[in-house]
């Protein structure tokens, strides 16, 4: 199976509007100009107005956020339960989706073809739905709606996304081996490198395109959940400005600015509205030739900085264990 990228992410939240404020004012995303399933009208009709008016808010209270040419990348849905709602991975075409479904069925993995209504709700042409071993809903999709008119509320800011996907997500996996096998042997991700600690805890970083990793799998005891989402900006100055905005807004900094030893990211971590972390970084390694890359084991996570990161892992994991 060939996954192209981490295409979109759905989040359950008690307060989706808090994500709208955080993502636009601090991270620099923009509200989706149209929410999924909404008519774009006709290009030849100058008087047509998108019903949601570019607010990024759907009738059910869901919030949709945009950070590049995709219509949206982050969907935040009203829920009494906080956590991941779904993770969307892009495949090349309908043919590739059908082949992926057949492959999954031969491995006795339950997978269903999404309805037209479900595809419209994701602003894609078609999708399939399954679960990873931690219980996260995984969606394989093709042909997302493209809207080139991204304009960050933060003057001059751009994200490193597009064909590389929205960034990366770090998932807590109590059964790390089973989850690792699912993402690598089943979905076809490749190991970039890993960090291991005594007792089997650690983090394994897997990729599906030149981005060093689109998914990180972390074992920290018996917790399933998510530790953080990462968004990549163009320059370290952009990261520094985001750090200043977070501090000025009184947002808790989970880990100070630092540089990771494995993917080279210059980044910091802050608490997102759900309580898990959001990492903002730049200068992430791109692996352009698999034949020239050898996965390495590391015994520590950072070249310098990122003070507080292990405390954050413990706090977020304990919060999700409740």
Helices and strands as residue ranges (DSSP letters): E 5-13, H 16-22, I 23-27, E 30-31, E 63-66, E 74-78, E 83-90, H 94-106, E 112-113, H 116-122, E 124-131, E 137-144, G 162-164, E 168-172, H 176-181, I 182-186, E 190-196, G 198-200, E 202-207, E 215-219, E 225-232, H 236-248, E 253-260, E 266-271, E 277-282, G 290-292, E 296-298, E 302-305, H 309-321
